[in-house]
Amino acid sequence: MNGTSETYDRLVDLLVDRFEVDRAEIAPDTRFEDLDMDSLFLVELLLVIQSEFKADIGEDAATPGDTVAAVAALIEGRRPLTSPGAGAAAATGDRA
């Protein structure tokens, strides 16, 4: 096992497949600026992450100085609840 998460692995695949980054250049501590990616690139990446991961992440949630692992952790922290009963429980909460 390489010590990375499924989210990290999916993020690397996204960078390689959708953004044509060389997989050999990506490591957990690689910063986006090390990959010659500026803030405009990150806006596009974060929009794709919102769609691909169904994560509630703002367009300014990462900077070129952030590492790939840090963005993977951000995604994991912003994943929506997938519990099927979560919405129903809130809808039938206490009523006055």
RONUSE-852928 format. One record per atom (N, C-alpha, C): atom name; residue in one letter; x negated, y, z. Coordinates in Angstrom, 2 decimals. Layout:
N
{at->CA, aa->A, east->X, north->Y, up->Z}
...
//
This chain:
96
{at->N, aa->M, east->-0.85, north->-1.20, up->0.00}
{at->CA, aa->M, east->0.00, north->0.00, up->0.00}
{at->C, aa->M, east->-0.88, north->1.25, up->0.00}
{at->N, aa->N, east->-0.49, north->2.25, up->-0.73}
{at->CA, aa->N, east->-1.34, north->3.44, up->-0.88}
{at->C, aa->N, east->-1.02, north->4.55, up->0.11}
{at->N, aa->G, east->-0.05, north->4.37, up->0.99}
{at->CA, aa->G, east->0.23, north->5.36, up->2.01}
{at->C, aa->G, east->1.09, north->6.52, up->1.56}
{at->N, aa->T, east->1.62, north->6.47, up->0.35}
{at->CA, aa->T, east->2.49, north->7.54, up->-0.12}
{at->C, aa->T, east->3.94, north->7.08, up->-0.08}
{at->N, aa->S, east->4.84, north->8.03, up->-0.11}
{at->CA, aa->S, east->6.26, north->7.72, up->-0.03}
{at->C, aa->S, east->6.86, north->7.50, up->-1.42}
{at->N, aa->E, east->8.05, north->6.95, up->-1.42}
{at->CA, aa->E, east->8.78, north->6.77, up->-2.69}
{at->C, aa->E, east->9.05, north->8.13, up->-3.33}
{at->N, aa->T, east->9.35, north->9.13, up->-2.51}
{at->CA, aa->T, east->9.59, north->10.47, up->-3.03}
{at->C, aa->T, east->8.33, north->11.03, up->-3.70}
{at->N, aa->Y, east->7.19, north->10.85, up->-3.05}
{at->CA, aa->Y, east->5.91, north->11.29, up->-3.63}
{at->C, aa->Y, east->5.69, north->10.60, up->-4.97}
{at->N, aa->D, east->5.90, north->9.29, up->-5.02}
{at->CA, aa->D, east->5.69, north->8.54, up->-6.26}
{at->C, aa->D, east->6.63, north->9.03, up->-7.37}
{at->N, aa->R, east->7.88, north->9.31, up->-7.01}
{at->CA, aa->R, east->8.84, north->9.82, up->-8.00}
{at->C, aa->R, east->8.43, north->11.22, up->-8.48}
{at->N, aa->L, east->7.91, north->12.04, up->-7.56}
{at->CA, aa->L, east->7.46, north->13.38, up->-7.94}
{at->C, aa->L, east->6.28, north->13.29, up->-8.91}
{at->N, aa->V, east->5.34, north->12.39, up->-8.65}
{at->CA, aa->V, east->4.20, north->12.20, up->-9.55}
{at->C, aa->V, east->4.70, north->11.75, up->-10.92}
{at->N, aa->D, east->5.63, north->10.79, up->-10.94}
{at->CA, aa->D, east->6.19, north->10.33, up->-12.22}
{at->C, aa->D, east->6.84, north->11.48, up->-12.96}
{at->N, aa->L, east->7.54, north->12.34, up->-12.25}
{at->CA, aa->L, east->8.18, north->13.50, up->-12.85}
{at->C, aa->L, east->7.15, north->14.44, up->-13.47}
{at->N, aa->L, east->6.08, north->14.70, up->-12.74}
{at->CA, aa->L, east->5.01, north->15.57, up->-13.26}
{at->C, aa->L, east->4.38, north->14.98, up->-14.51}
{at->N, aa->V, east->4.19, north->13.68, up->-14.52}
{at->CA, aa->V, east->3.56, north->13.02, up->-15.66}
{at->C, aa->V, east->4.51, north->12.94, up->-16.85}
{at->N, aa->D, east->5.73, north->12.48, up->-16.61}
{at->CA, aa->D, east->6.67, north->12.22, up->-17.69}
{at->C, aa->D, east->7.32, north->13.48, up->-18.26}
{at->N, aa->R, east->7.69, north->14.41, up->-17.39}
{at->CA, aa->R, east->8.42, north->15.59, up->-17.86}
{at->C, aa->R, east->7.53, north->16.79, up->-18.10}
{at->N, aa->F, east->6.39, north->16.85, up->-17.40}
{at->CA, aa->F, east->5.54, north->18.04, up->-17.50}
{at->C, aa->F, east->4.15, north->17.73, up->-18.05}
{at->N, aa->E, east->3.94, north->16.49, up->-18.49}
{at->CA, aa->E, east->2.73, north->16.08, up->-19.18}
{at->C, aa->E, east->1.44, north->16.36, up->-18.41}
{at->N, aa->V, east->1.49, north->16.15, up->-17.10}
{at->CA, aa->V, east->0.31, north->16.28, up->-16.26}
{at->C, aa->V, east->-0.42, north->14.93, up->-16.29}
{at->N, aa->D, east->-1.74, north->14.97, up->-16.33}
{at->CA, aa->D, east->-2.54, north->13.76, up->-16.32}
{at->C, aa->D, east->-2.46, north->13.11, up->-14.94}
{at->N, aa->R, east->-1.97, north->11.88, up->-14.88}
{at->CA, aa->R, east->-1.79, north->11.18, up->-13.60}
{at->C, aa->R, east->-3.10, north->11.12, up->-12.80}
{at->N, aa->A, east->-4.23, north->11.02, up->-13.49}
{at->CA, aa->A, east->-5.53, north->10.92, up->-12.82}
{at->C, aa->A, east->-5.88, north->12.20, up->-12.05}
{at->N, aa->E, east->-5.25, north->13.32, up->-12.39}
{at->CA, aa->E, east->-5.53, north->14.59, up->-11.72}
{at->C, aa->E, east->-4.68, north->14.80, up->-10.47}
{at->N, aa->I, east->-3.70, north->13.92, up->-10.23}
{at->CA, aa->I, east->-2.75, north->14.13, up->-9.14}
{at->C, aa->I, east->-3.12, north->13.24, up->-7.95}
{at->N, aa->A, east->-3.21, north->13.88, up->-6.78}
{at->CA, aa->A, east->-3.42, north->13.19, up->-5.51}
{at->C, aa->A, east->-2.55, north->13.90, up->-4.48}
{at->N, aa->P, east->-2.30, north->13.30, up->-3.32}
{at->CA, aa->P, east->-1.46, north->13.97, up->-2.32}
{at->C, aa->P, east->-1.94, north->15.37, up->-1.95}
{at->N, aa->D, east->-3.26, north->15.58, up->-1.89}
{at->CA, aa->D, east->-3.79, north->16.89, up->-1.50}
{at->C, aa->D, east->-4.09, north->17.81, up->-2.67}
{at->N, aa->T, east->-3.66, north->17.42, up->-3.87}
{at->CA, aa->T, east->-3.83, north->18.28, up->-5.04}
{at->C, aa->T, east->-2.85, north->19.44, up->-4.96}
{at->N, aa->R, east->-3.38, north->20.65, up->-5.12}
{at->CA, aa->R, east->-2.51, north->21.83, up->-5.14}
{at->C, aa->R, east->-2.05, north->22.07, up->-6.58}
{at->N, aa->F, east->-0.88, north->22.67, up->-6.71}
{at->CA, aa->F, east->-0.36, north->22.94, up->-8.05}
{at->C, aa->F, east->-1.28, north->23.88, up->-8.82}
{at->N, aa->E, east->-1.93, north->24.80, up->-8.12}
{at->CA, aa->E, east->-2.86, north->25.70, up->-8.80}
{at->C, aa->E, east->-4.07, north->24.93, up->-9.32}
{at->N, aa->D, east->-4.43, north->23.80, up->-8.67}
{at->CA, aa->D, east->-5.52, north->22.96, up->-9.18}
{at->C, aa->D, east->-5.14, north->22.32, up->-10.51}
{at->N, aa->L, east->-3.85, north->22.19, up->-10.76}
{at->CA, aa->L, east->-3.34, north->21.62, up->-12.01}
{at->C, aa->L, east->-3.02, north->22.72, up->-13.03}
{at->N, aa->D, east->-3.50, north->23.95, up->-12.75}
{at->CA, aa->D, east->-3.24, north->25.12, up->-13.60}
{at->C, aa->D, east->-1.76, north->25.41, up->-13.75}
{at->N, aa->M, east->-1.01, north->25.25, up->-12.66}
{at->CA, aa->M, east->0.42, north->25.51, up->-12.66}
{at->C, aa->M, east->0.70, north->26.75, up->-11.83}
{at->N, aa->D, east->1.34, north->27.72, up->-12.46}
{at->CA, aa->D, east->1.62, north->28.98, up->-11.78}
{at->C, aa->D, east->3.03, north->28.98, up->-11.19}
{at->N, aa->S, east->3.43, north->30.12, up->-10.64}
{at->CA, aa->S, east->4.73, north->30.21, up->-9.97}
{at->C, aa->S, east->5.90, north->30.02, up->-10.94}
{at->N, aa->L, east->5.75, north->30.41, up->-12.21}
{at->CA, aa->L, east->6.82, north->30.18, up->-13.18}
{at->C, aa->L, east->7.01, north->28.69, up->-13.43}
{at->N, aa->F, east->5.91, north->27.95, up->-13.50}
{at->CA, aa->F, east->6.00, north->26.51, up->-13.63}
{at->C, aa->F, east->6.74, north->25.91, up->-12.44}
{at->N, aa->L, east->6.42, north->26.40, up->-11.24}
{at->CA, aa->L, east->7.05, north->25.85, up->-10.05}
{at->C, aa->L, east->8.55, north->26.10, up->-10.01}
{at->N, aa->V, east->8.99, north->27.25, up->-10.52}
{at->CA, aa->V, east->10.43, north->27.51, up->-10.59}
{at->C, aa->V, east->11.08, north->26.45, up->-11.46}
{at->N, aa->E, east->10.49, north->26.17, up->-12.62}
{at->CA, aa->E, east->11.04, north->25.15, up->-13.50}
{at->C, aa->E, east->11.00, north->23.77, up->-12.83}
{at->N, aa->L, east->9.88, north->23.45, up->-12.18}
{at->CA, aa->L, east->9.76, north->22.17, up->-11.49}
{at->C, aa->L, east->10.82, north->22.04, up->-10.41}
{at->N, aa->L, east->11.02, north->23.08, up->-9.60}
{at->CA, aa->L, east->12.00, north->23.02, up->-8.52}
{at->C, aa->L, east->13.42, north->22.86, up->-9.05}
{at->N, aa->L, east->13.72, north->23.47, up->-10.19}
{at->CA, aa->L, east->15.03, north->23.27, up->-10.81}
{at->C, aa->L, east->15.22, north->21.82, up->-11.24}
{at->N, aa->V, east->14.18, north->21.23, up->-11.80}
{at->CA, aa->V, east->14.25, north->19.82, up->-12.20}
{at->C, aa->V, east->14.38, north->18.93, up->-10.95}
{at->N, aa->I, east->13.65, north->19.27, up->-9.88}
{at->CA, aa->I, east->13.74, north->18.51, up->-8.63}
{at->C, aa->I, east->15.17, north->18.56, up->-8.09}
{at->N, aa->Q, east->15.80, north->19.73, up->-8.14}
{at->CA, aa->Q, east->17.19, north->19.85, up->-7.67}
{at->C, aa->Q, east->18.08, north->18.84, up->-8.39}
{at->N, aa->S, east->17.89, north->18.73, up->-9.69}
{at->CA, aa->S, east->18.70, north->17.83, up->-10.50}
{at->C, aa->S, east->18.33, north->16.37, up->-10.29}
{at->N, aa->E, east->17.05, north->16.06, up->-10.36}
{at->CA, aa->E, east->16.58, north->14.67, up->-10.29}
{at->C, aa->E, east->16.75, north->14.05, up->-8.91}
{at->N, aa->F, east->16.48, north->14.83, up->-7.87}
{at->CA, aa->F, east->16.50, north->14.30, up->-6.50}
{at->C, aa->F, east->17.79, north->14.65, up->-5.77}
{at->N, aa->K, east->18.66, north->15.46, up->-6.40}
{at->CA, aa->K, east->19.87, north->15.94, up->-5.74}
{at->C, aa->K, east->19.52, north->16.61, up->-4.41}
{at->N, aa->A, east->18.45, north->17.39, up->-4.43}
{at->CA, aa->A, east->17.95, north->18.05, up->-3.22}
{at->C, aa->A, east->18.29, north->19.53, up->-3.26}
{at->N, aa->D, east->18.66, north->20.05, up->-2.11}
{at->CA, aa->D, east->19.02, north->21.46, up->-1.98}
{at->C, aa->D, east->17.74, north->22.27, up->-1.71}
{at->N, aa->I, east->17.06, north->22.64, up->-2.80}
{at->CA, aa->I, east->15.79, north->23.35, up->-2.70}
{at->C, aa->I, east->15.89, north->24.63, up->-3.52}
{at->N, aa->G, east->15.51, north->25.75, up->-2.91}
{at->CA, aa->G, east->15.54, north->27.02, up->-3.61}
{at->C, aa->G, east->14.42, north->27.13, up->-4.63}
{at->N, aa->E, east->14.60, north->28.04, up->-5.57}
{at->CA, aa->E, east->13.62, north->28.22, up->-6.64}
{at->C, aa->E, east->12.29, north->28.79, up->-6.13}
{at->N, aa->D, east->12.28, north->29.30, up->-4.90}
{at->CA, aa->D, east->11.05, north->29.88, up->-4.36}
{at->C, aa->D, east->10.53, north->29.08, up->-3.17}
{at->N, aa->A, east->10.89, north->27.79, up->-3.09}
{at->CA, aa->A, east->10.55, north->26.96, up->-1.94}
{at->C, aa->A, east->9.10, north->26.49, up->-1.93}
{at->N, aa->A, east->8.39, north->26.64, up->-3.05}
{at->CA, aa->A, east->7.00, north->26.19, up->-3.12}
{at->C, aa->A, east->6.16, north->27.25, up->-3.81}
{at->N, aa->T, east->4.86, north->27.21, up->-3.53}
{at->CA, aa->T, east->3.92, north->28.15, up->-4.15}
{at->C, aa->T, east->2.83, north->27.35, up->-4.86}
{at->N, aa->P, east->2.08, north->27.99, up->-5.75}
{at->CA, aa->P, east->0.98, north->27.28, up->-6.42}
{at->C, aa->P, east->-0.05, north->26.72, up->-5.45}
{at->N, aa->G, east->-0.14, north->27.27, up->-4.24}
{at->CA, aa->G, east->-1.09, north->26.78, up->-3.26}
{at->C, aa->G, east->-0.61, north->25.56, up->-2.49}
{at->N, aa->D, east->0.65, north->25.17, up->-2.67}
{at->CA, aa->D, east->1.17, north->23.99, up->-2.00}
{at->C, aa->D, east->0.65, north->22.71, up->-2.65}
{at->N, aa->T, east->0.53, north->21.66, up->-1.83}
{at->CA, aa->T, east->0.08, north->20.38, up->-2.35}
{at->C, aa->T, east->1.26, north->19.55, up->-2.85}
{at->N, aa->V, east->0.94, north->18.56, up->-3.66}
{at->CA, aa->V, east->1.97, north->17.66, up->-4.16}
{at->C, aa->V, east->2.65, north->16.95, up->-2.98}
{at->N, aa->A, east->1.87, north->16.52, up->-1.99}
{at->CA, aa->A, east->2.44, north->15.85, up->-0.82}
{at->C, aa->A, east->3.37, north->16.79, up->-0.04}
{at->N, aa->A, east->3.02, north->18.07, up->0.04}
{at->CA, aa->A, east->3.86, north->19.03, up->0.76}
{at->C, aa->A, east->5.21, north->19.20, up->0.07}
{at->N, aa->V, east->5.21, north->19.23, up->-1.25}
{at->CA, aa->V, east->6.48, north->19.36, up->-1.97}
{at->C, aa->V, east->7.29, north->18.07, up->-1.84}
{at->N, aa->A, east->6.63, north->16.92, up->-1.84}
{at->CA, aa->A, east->7.35, north->15.65, up->-1.62}
{at->C, aa->A, east->8.01, north->15.67, up->-0.24}
{at->N, aa->A, east->7.30, north->16.16, up->0.78}
{at->CA, aa->A, east->7.87, north->16.25, up->2.13}
{at->C, aa->A, east->9.03, north->17.23, up->2.15}
{at->N, aa->L, east->8.93, north->18.32, up->1.42}
{at->CA, aa->L, east->10.01, north->19.30, up->1.32}
{at->C, aa->L, east->11.26, north->18.64, up->0.72}
{at->N, aa->I, east->11.06, north->17.86, up->-0.33}
{at->CA, aa->I, east->12.18, north->17.16, up->-0.96}
{at->C, aa->I, east->12.84, north->16.23, up->0.05}
{at->N, aa->E, east->12.03, north->15.46, up->0.77}
{at->CA, aa->E, east->12.58, north->14.52, up->1.75}
{at->C, aa->E, east->13.37, north->15.24, up->2.84}
{at->N, aa->G, east->12.93, north->16.42, up->3.21}
{at->CA, aa->G, east->13.63, north->17.20, up->4.23}
{at->C, aa->G, east->14.91, north->17.84, up->3.74}
{at->N, aa->R, east->15.09, north->17.93, up->2.45}
{at->CA, aa->R, east->16.26, north->18.62, up->1.88}
{at->C, aa->R, east->17.22, north->17.68, up->1.15}
{at->N, aa->R, east->16.99, north->16.38, up->1.23}
{at->CA, aa->R, east->17.87, north->15.44, up->0.55}
{at->C, aa->R, east->19.25, north->15.52, up->1.18}
{at->N, aa->P, east->20.31, north->15.45, up->0.39}
{at->CA, aa->P, east->21.67, north->15.52, up->0.95}
{at->C, aa->P, east->22.01, north->14.25, up->1.72}
{at->N, aa->L, east->22.98, north->14.35, up->2.61}
{at->CA, aa->L, east->23.47, north->13.18, up->3.32}
{at->C, aa->L, east->24.17, north->12.27, up->2.32}
{at->N, aa->T, east->23.87, north->10.99, up->2.38}
{at->CA, aa->T, east->24.50, north->10.05, up->1.45}
{at->C, aa->T, east->25.50, north->9.15, up->2.15}
{at->N, aa->S, east->25.74, north->9.41, up->3.42}
{at->CA, aa->S, east->26.70, north->8.62, up->4.17}
{at->C, aa->S, east->28.10, north->8.85, up->3.62}
{at->N, aa->P, east->28.81, north->7.79, up->3.20}
{at->CA, aa->P, east->30.12, north->7.97, up->2.56}
{at->C, aa->P, east->31.17, north->8.57, up->3.50}
{at->N, aa->G, east->31.06, north->8.39, up->4.80}
{at->CA, aa->G, east->32.08, north->8.90, up->5.71}
{at->C, aa->G, east->31.80, north->10.28, up->6.24}
{at->N, aa->A, east->30.68, north->10.89, up->5.91}
{at->CA, aa->A, east->30.30, north->12.17, up->6.50}
{at->C, aa->A, east->31.30, north->13.28, up->6.19}
{at->N, aa->G, east->31.74, north->13.39, up->4.95}
{at->CA, aa->G, east->32.68, north->14.44, up->4.58}
{at->C, aa->G, east->34.06, north->14.22, up->5.18}
{at->N, aa->A, east->34.50, north->12.99, up->5.22}
{at->CA, aa->A, east->35.82, north->12.67, up->5.78}
{at->C, aa->A, east->35.86, north->12.96, up->7.27}
{at->N, aa->A, east->34.79, north->12.66, up->7.98}
{at->CA, aa->A, east->34.75, north->12.90, up->9.43}
{at->C, aa->A, east->34.86, north->14.40, up->9.72}
{at->N, aa->A, east->34.21, north->15.21, up->8.93}
{at->CA, aa->A, east->34.26, north->16.65, up->9.14}
{at->C, aa->A, east->35.66, north->17.19, up->8.81}
{at->N, aa->A, east->36.31, north->16.63, up->7.80}
{at->CA, aa->A, east->37.62, north->17.10, up->7.39}
{at->C, aa->A, east->38.70, north->16.75, up->8.41}
{at->N, aa->T, east->38.50, north->15.69, up->9.19}
{at->CA, aa->T, east->39.51, north->15.28, up->10.16}
{at->C, aa->T, east->39.12, north->15.63, up->11.58}
{at->N, aa->G, east->38.24, north->16.60, up->11.73}
{at->CA, aa->G, east->37.74, north->17.00, up->13.04}
{at->C, aa->G, east->38.83, north->17.57, up->13.93}
{at->N, aa->D, east->38.45, north->18.13, up->15.04}
{at->CA, aa->D, east->39.41, north->18.68, up->16.01}
{at->C, aa->D, east->40.29, north->19.75, up->15.38}
{at->N, aa->R, east->41.58, north->19.62, up->15.65}
{at->CA, aa->R, east->42.53, north->20.63, up->15.13}
{at->C, aa->R, east->43.27, north->21.20, up->16.32}
{at->N, aa->A, east->43.47, north->22.49, up->16.32}
{at->CA, aa->A, east->44.14, north->23.16, up->17.45}
{at->C, aa->A, east->45.64, north->23.06, up->17.33}
//
